[in-house]
């Protein structure tokens, strides 16, 4: 029933299924490597475990790492400290699992203010503030560029100008 | 240390929710990276949640047909008839026009559901999880995306099946469609694991 072009019934419950399987399904679980003990005084030792033999330097800070401390990520060897700091600072994109899209937020506020003019005196300044405050903040992983921020600034500025003009005209 | 990946948008979008009346809905899309598939769920407050599935870890895609299209077409058809009934009974009134617009909208929704094709659920299985992909709720689109991913996944996992003794010499898994050694599908009985038990 695997890798067939159409539906085939499940042998247990009879539900129609189409299953595309790949060799990873039967791949054996990879075994971890134990860190070797440093028996002699000579040679490089792990920065975090002086009694263990170093096998690789950290690509982030250059510290020597044993097999226990070596965290391999996309071909790079990192120590736990670099991994943690890289995750916190957003330097390791592969570890990021969440981002706030301030550009979309600012643009939404600006458009809402444009559609409902009665609340634009609240939404436009907030949209402008968010756009300027987070101009250099990282945007979505998949959608780069500052087009949304530019649109948000433009629309919010226009709304503010219109509101000020209206205010002056009415109270003059 | 930072690595930037270019992503290519894959077709399809859908909503992820725990149940039908769940208010915590997130919009889900799939993006294709150089060595992984990225599932982006855009939740409340413009927060994007990312799930990466590396090609080397993907074990299977599981498609199952659903009756969503039929259910929604019944709903739209019923609403259209209900909207049309008073309009027929009170022909000539001004609100007849508005009711007709409503009916036309419902018929348009029916046609839309019909044109988009049959529905399904698609699950992606890795060694540690089985996750539903809400963006692949249309069978045609799901098959299109899987066909796009198959050669990439097959390429990433190409070295494993050739090694002798892998998984106890299991050779029951047929080659991937579109893969390098794909053979035409033949009518087959229930799949059986090496121990003799039916798989799945």
Interface residues (C-beta under 8 A of the other chain):
Chain A: X1 X2 X3 X4 X5 X7 X10 X11 X12 X15 X16 X17 X18 X19 X20 X21 X22 X23 X24 X25 X26 X27 X28 X29 X59 X60 X74 X76 X78 X82 X86 X91 X92 X93 X94 X96 X97 X98 X99 X100 X101 X102 X104 X105 X108 X140 X141 X142
Chain B: X1 X2 X3 X4 X5 X7 X9 X31 X35 X38 X40 X42 X45 X46 X47 X48 X49 X50 X51 X52 X56 X57 X58 X59 X60 X61 X62 X63 X64 X65 X125 X126 X127 X146 X150 X153 X154 X157 X158 X160 X161 X166 X167 X170 X173 X174 X175 X176 X177 X185 X188 X190 X191 X198 X200
